[in-house]
Amino acid sequence: MILIVIPILALLALTAVAVARIRDLWAAVMFMGIFSFLGASWMLILDAPDVAFTEAAVGAGISTFLMLGTLALTGKTEKPTKFSIVPLIVVGITGAALVYGTFDMPAYGDPNAPIQTYPNPSFVEKSEHDMHGLPNVVTAVLASYRGYDTLGETAVIFTAGIAVLLILRKNEVGEKESV
């Protein structure tokens, strides 16, 4: 397995460097799709098929499609923009709230942390009955609860796609709307 993992990780690193250094936006989008595909391949080799499937569908598929669509609707040159303090303040407040939220987290490795005390052993005992005979607890969790996660990811991608379409829609005269 290591004979496959090492070359994939090397290709991931090379692709990341290529994306960071390339100046052509179309080529950068293509390299990002390749990066996502390699990441999905790596996750599949590590026996995480659900994560690999999500990465392939969202990262290599939908994201690449949305970025190519955005490139088709926009120009290759950036319009000059005026500096505004409002976005900086919003990002600063959001960042401060996120950092404040980390103060409530348990210490790393704390044996009394919720992650160490749950799931309750009854979860494992009841999973076969509750999940209608799925072969093991991991399959039961992936088949039932991860469905909600996938539904949430789908909603996020759909919302992002609609937002891109609304931002880039055209007026009746055929000009792009100003943002």
N, C-alpha and C positions, 0 to 999 in steps of 0.2 A: 504494500500500500504506500509506503514511503517513496517508492520510485515514481508514483503518480502524483502524490501530494507536493513534493518539492518542485517539480516543473510547473505545476499549476500556480503555486505561490510565487515562483519566479516570474511567470507570465503576468500575474496580478500586479506585482511590483513594477514591472516594465510598462504595463498598460497605464498604471497610475502616473508614472513619470511622464509618459507620452501625453496624457491628458493635461497635465500641469504645464507642459512646455509648448504644446501646439497652439497656434494662433488662429487657424481656420476653424470656425464654429461648427461647420458640418462634420469635419473630421473629428472634432472633439466629441460631438454627439455619438458618432459611430464608435469611437474608442470607449465611451462610457457604456454603451450597449455591450461591447465585448467584455469590459470589466465586470459588468453585472452577470453576464453569462459564465465567465470564469469563476466568479464568486459562487454562483449557483452550483456549478460543477464541483467545486471544493466542498460545499456543504453536503452535497449528495454523497460524496466519497466518505464524509465523516458521519454518515448515517443519520442525517437530518433532512429527510425528504420533504417534510412539510415546509421547512424554512427554504429549502432549495427551490421548491415549486413557487413559493411566494416571490422569491428573488427573481426567478426567471420570468414570471408573469408581470410583476410590477416593475422591477429594475430594468430588465432587458427588453421587455415588451412594451408596456403602456408608457413608461417614462420616455423611452426612446421615441415612440410615436408622437407623444405630446411635444417633445423638444423639436423634432423635425417639423411638426405642424407650426410651432411657434416661429421657427426659422423661415418657413415658407411665407408667413404673414408679416414678418418684420424685415427691416433692412439690415444690411451688414454693417452699417455705421451707427454709432451711438449718438443720440441727440444730446446737445448740451443741456444740463439740468442746473437748476438753482439749488443752493444748499438750504435745507430746512431743518430747523432744530427739533421740530415735533417728532419725526421718526426716531431721532436719537434719544429723546426723552422717553418715548414709548418702549424702545428696546432696553434702555437703562432700567426702567421700572420693572419690566418683565424679568430681566436678568436678576435684579435684586430680590424679586419675589421667589424666583427659583432657588437662589442661594439661601434665602430665609427658610424655604421648605426643607432644605437638607439638614438644618439644625435639629429637626425632630427625628432624624433617622437614628436607629440604634448603632452602636459602635461596631466596627468591622470585626467579625468573628465572635460576637457576643453570643454565648450559648443560650441566653434567655430571649433572644430576638425572635419575633414571630416566625421568621423563615426557618428557624431551628426547631420550633415547637409544633409547627403545623406541617403537613396535614396530620390530623388525628389518626391514630392507627385504625380506627373504625372506617375511615375513608377507604383504606386498602381492603378491609374485610368486606365492606358493602359494595365495592365497585362492580363485582361480577353480577350481583343481583340488580343493582341500579342501572347498569349499562347494558343489560340484556345479553349477557354472555359474551362480551368482547374478550379476546384472548388474554389480555393483561391490562394492568392499570394504566400504563403509558398509552396504549392504544385507546383505552376508554377516555382518557383526558384529551388526547389529540382529536378523537372523533367527535367528542361532544363539546367541550369548552373552547377549543381552538377555532371552532366554527364561528363563534362570536367575534374572535380576533380577526378572522379573515373577512367577515362581514364589515367590521369597522375599517379595515384597510381598504376594502372596496369602496366604502362611502367616502373615505378621504381622497382616493384617486378620482372618483367621480366628481367630487366637489372641486378639486384642483383643475380638472379638465373643463368644467363649466366656467370656472373663474378665468381661465386662459381665454376661452371663447368670448366671454363678456368683455374682457379687457381689450381684445384684439378685433372686436367686431367693427364693421365699416358703416359709415354714414350712407345715406341714399346717394350722395354724389360720388361715392367710391373712394373717399379719402379715409385714412385710418383715424379713429377718434383719438383725441388727446387724453392722456391719463391724468 
